[in-house]
């Protein structure tokens, strides 16, 4: 049985607006986005960036910057780097707004800053702001550690904006994704079309009549050759990026004849096989289907064949795959729970019931293969961030599991066989 975590154990920070999207901006910086919309409620719209580190006892988050987007709520976003620059693309109603994310190293002893340096060049003494200490429940760093240090900051500047959804009434971009090589952008919205864009030029590459109803999610394969789309018409389709033609359809037989709709989709690499990948989806029962389960599913994207599926006691709302393809995380719709599963077998290894007071809107693993700097050192085998419209950012860590080494298992088997043989000989069997 997987370990169960107390719901408030992983609270990192609270913000003052509902959260809808989360992305890792670097190996240790996370960006969250959301807002209250265009209505005059006093709830802001925009992004917040936090730096995450481990203080030897637990994970801590420190706010870096906040960028407000005026009346436009950010419902979806994606982040990628081409090796020289970082880009942020965000869905704002019917348009996709691109932002240039510039890094700047600030020397707090002088207040000066230098643009263009990367995180690898920074050396800093960690601190936790008073606000963050109150939010996370972590005690502030002692005064003797609050000495001069250099820290990495970010400058978010708006770039081009393009309309990505053209429904006659209330067009809305529902999802945006960037390819792993940062050369293509895919968008989907209420008009049911999958649009591919050359990036960062933001010029249209393909316009595919993918679905009869609005898209819920899409994702690029790691090699950029495939893109998968799912929608409220119940279809999951894999597309060939080069031709814009259908490469496969996700088909399965739901239990008891209940109609299911795909909710989320993500590709993940296969460990030690970088040219191969798996496809993961979430599927929920349509409408009032009693106590029917939601499903976490694993597919072969080349054949569209369902390889594994595991049922969950409620509908699911969020999905993330770690960058090395080893773990998958899911978030639930009603209880706000979070679970971590082994990607290969879909075995659940950690469950955090009621991690949030409302449905989970986004999940993101702390990366382990990031090229912009070392991964965060901790005593955890995996850690996943979660957000919700309850305004909270939480982190959930999987402690290293104690396993028996292969050589010890072999010796133990030999000893057991030897003792069994001796016992049988003694009893004359």
N, C-alpha and C positions, 0 to 999 in steps of 0.2 A: 504494500500500500504506500503511495507516495506521501511524503511529508506534507503537513498542512500548516500554513502560516497564519498568524493573527492578522486581521485586516489592516490595522494601522501601523504595522511594523515597518513598512517600506515607504512611508510618506517622505518625499523629498522637498516639495514646495507647494504653495498655493498661489494661484494668480487670481486676478479680479475679473476674469471673463471666462465663459465656457470654452473648452478646448476641443478641437475637432481634428487636428492633424499634428503629427510628430515626425521629425526626421533627424538623423544624426548629421550634424554639420561638419564634424571632424571626429577623430578617435575619442575625444573626450568632451565635445560640445554638442548639446542637444538643442534643437529649435522646436518650439511648440507654437501653434497658431490657432486662432479662433476669433471669437467676438460675439457681440450682441446683435449685430445686424445694423440696418439703416434706421430703425425706429429710434426715437429720442428717449432711450431708457437710461442714458448715462453710462451704459456698459461699453467699454472701448472695443475696437477691432484692431488686430495686428499680430505681431510676433514677439516672442521673448526667447532669448538665448541664455542658456545656463551652462556653466562649466561643472563637470562632475568629476569627483575624485574620491578616493577611499582613504580615510584618516587612520586606518589601522584597526578600526572597530566597526565602521559602517560607511556606507556611501553618503556623500554630502554633495549638495548642489549650491552653487553660488551664481547669482544673477549677473550676467555680463552686460547686456543691453536690452532695451525694449524699443520696438519700432511700430508705431501706430499707422493704420492704413485708412484713416478717415472713416467714411460711412460704409466701406466695403468689408464685410465679414470674410474671413479666409476659411473656407470649408474644406479645401484640399490643397496640398502642395507637394513639391518634390525638390530634392537637392542633389546636385552632382557637381563634380569637379573634373575639368579636362586636364588636370596636372599643373596648370598655371593659374587658373581662376576658378572660383566657385560660383555656381548659379543657383538661384532659387526661383521656381516658377509656382505661381499661386492662382487658384481659381477664385475669381471675384465676379459673381453673377455669371453673365454670358461670356466673359472674357478671361483670358489667361495673361496675367501680368508677370513679366520677367524682372528679376532683381539681380544686380551685381553685388556679390558679397565679398568685400575687400577686407583683408586682415590687417591689423595694426598692432604693433608691439608697444605697449605703454610702460614707461619707466615711472613708477609712482613716486620716486624720490625727487624727480624733477618736473613731473607732469608732462613731459614731452613724449611724442610718439613717432614711430617710423612705420610707414606703410610698406607692404609687400613682403615682410618677413614671415616665415612659416612657423608653425608651432614647434618644429624641431629645434629652433634657435632659442626658444624661451626657457628661462630658468626662473622659477618663482617660489616664494614661500606662500603656502596656502593660507587663506583666511576665510572666515565666514562672516558675512555682514550681519548686523543686528537683526535686520528684517528677516534674513534667511534663517537665522537661529531660531527666531520665534516661529517661523513657518514650519520648519522641519523637526523641531524638538531636539536639535543637536546643540550642545553647549558651544559657546563661542571659543575660538582659539585663544589661549592665554596671551596676555599683552606682550610677553617677551618674544613671541613668534610673529608679532605684527610689525615687522621691520620692512625696510624698503625692498621692493621686488619688482620684477618686470612681469607683466601679464599680457595675454593675448586678448585683443578686443576686435570687434567687427564693425564695419560700416556698410549698411544696406542702402543701395541706391537704385531707384526704379529705372528700368530699361524699356524695351518695347512691350506693347500690349496688343494682343490679337483676339478677335472674336472667334470662339471655338464651338459655340452651340447656336443653332439657328431655328429653334422651335418657334412657331408663330406666336405662341403665348407663353410668357415667362421662361425664356431660354436660360438654362443654368448649366455651367460646367460641373459635372459630378466628380470627375477624377482626372488626374494628370500624372504621367510617369515619364521619366527620362531614361534612355537606354544607358547601359553600364559604361559605354564608351563616350557618352555625352554628345552623340551626334544626331540623335533623333528624340523627338518628344511625341508622346501619344496622348490624346485627349478624348474624353467621352462625356456625353451629357444627356439631356432630356430628349433630344431628337433621335437618339438611337444610333447615331453614326460614329464610327471609329475614324478619327482623323490623325494622320501621321504628319509631322512637321520636321523640316530640316532645322537643326539646332546648332548654334544659337541664333541663326538668321531669322528664325520664326517664319519661314516660308512654307506653304503647304506642299507636302510630298504626295500624299494619297488621301482620298476621301472614300471610305468604304461604308456601304449600306449594311452595317453589321447586324442590327437588331431592330425589331419592330417596336420595342419599348425602351425606356431610358436605361443607360448603362449604370451598373453599380460599381464595377471595378475592372481594372485591366493591369497587365504587367508585361515587361519585356523579359525574354530569356537572357541568361548571362552572356551568350554570344551575340545577342542582338538580331538573330535570324528569325525569331518567332515573337509574336505578341498574342496574348490571350485576352479575351473580353468576355464578361458575363453581364447579364441584364435581367430586367424584370419579366422578359418573355420566357424565362426559364432555360435559356440556352447558354452553354459555355462553348466558345469557339476558339480554336487556335488558328492564327493567320500567318501566312508567309510574308515577312516584311518586304522582301525583294519584289514580289509580284503582286501583293495585295490580295491574293487569293486564299481561300479557305484551305488550311492544311490538315484539319481534323476537328472532330466534334466530341465533346465530353458526354458520354452516354452511360447511364447506370440504371439499375432497377430499384426504385425506392421501396422501402418495406411497406407492406399492407396496402399498397396502391395509393398511398398518400402522395399528393403533389408536393414537390420540393423545389425551391429556388436557390440558385447559387447566390452567395452573399459576398464573399471575398475570394481573391485568387493571388497567389504568389509563386514565382519560380524560386528554386533553391539549387545550388550546386550540389553535386555528389562528392563527398570526401574522397580525395585521392584520384578523382576522375573529373578534371576541370572541363573536359569537353562534353561532359554529360550533365544532365540536370533532371530534377524532379519538379512536378507541378503540384501545388497544394491548393485546395479549395475548402470553403465552408459552405454548407448547404443547410437551409432551414425549412421546416414544414410551412406550407402556405396557409395563411389564415388561422382560424381556430381549429387546430388539429389535436386538441386534447393534450395528452402528455407525450406526444411524439418527440423524439430526440432530434437535436441538431447533429450534424456530422462534420468531423474533420476528415478530409479525403486526400489520398495521395495517388497521383496519376503518372503514367508514362506519357509525356507530351508528344512523342513522335507517333504513337499509335492511338492515343485517346482512350487507353484501357485503364480502368480503375484497378489499382494494385492493392490498396489497403484503405480501410475506413474504420473510424472509431466513433461510437455514439457518445453524445453528451446530453445530460438531462434537461437542457434548455436550449433556446435559440442562441446563436453565436453572432458576434458583431465585429470582431477585430482579429487580424491575423498578421503574424510576422515570422520570417525565417532568418536565422542568424547567417552572417556573411560567409561562414565556412560550411553552411549547409547541415550542421550537426543537430541543431535544435529548432523546434517550431513552438511558437506561443500563440494561444488563443484567448480571446476575451468574450464574456457572455453579455447577453442583452438585458436580462431582468435582474440578476443578482449582482452584477458588476464584478464577477469573479475572473481570475486569471490563472491559466495553467501553462506549464512548460512540458513539451513532449519530445521524445527522441524522434528525429526526423525519419530514420530508417524504419523503425517498427511502429511508430505512433504511440509507444508506451508513455503513459503520463508519469512524470518523475517529480513534479511539484504542483501543488494546488493551493491557491490563495483565495478562499471564499470571501465574498463581500469586500474585495480590495477597494472598490468604489461604491458610493451610495447610489449611483445610476449606471447606465450601460457604458461599457468601455468603447471609446471612440477611436483609439489608436494604440498601437504597440510598436516598440522598436528595441531590438537587442543592442546592448553595448557591443561594438565591433571587436573582432579579434585579429582581423587581417588588414586593418587600415594602413594605407601607405603614407599618411600625413604625419605619423608619429606613433609612438608606442601605445599599445592598449593599456587601459587602466589596470594597474596591479591590485589584486584583491585576493581574498581567500575563497572566491566563488568559482565554480566551474562554468556558470553562465549567469547573466543578469539581464533582465528585460525591463524596460520602462513602459509605463502605462499611463494613459490620460483618459479623462472623462469630462462630461459636461458638468460634473460636480466641482470643476475648477482645480482639481488636484493632479499633481504629477507624483507618481509613485514608482518605486523600483523594487523588483522582486528577484532575489538571488537564490540560485541553486548551489548548495554546498557540495563539495566534492564527495562523490559516493565511494564508499570503501569497497573495493573489489579485490578478489583473490588473484594474484599474478598467475599467469599461465603455467610457469614452472612449478609453482606451489600446488596448483590444482592437479598437475600430472603426478607429482609425488604423492599427494593425498589419495588419488585413485589407486596408485600402485600399492600403497600401504593398506588401503581397504581391501583390495583384492587378495593381498598376501594374508591378512588376518582372516578373511573369509575362507581361504584355502586351508589355513591352519586349523580353523574351527571345524571345518568339514572333515579334515583328516582325523582330528581328535575324537569326533563323534562317529567315525567310521562310515561316513557317507560317501 
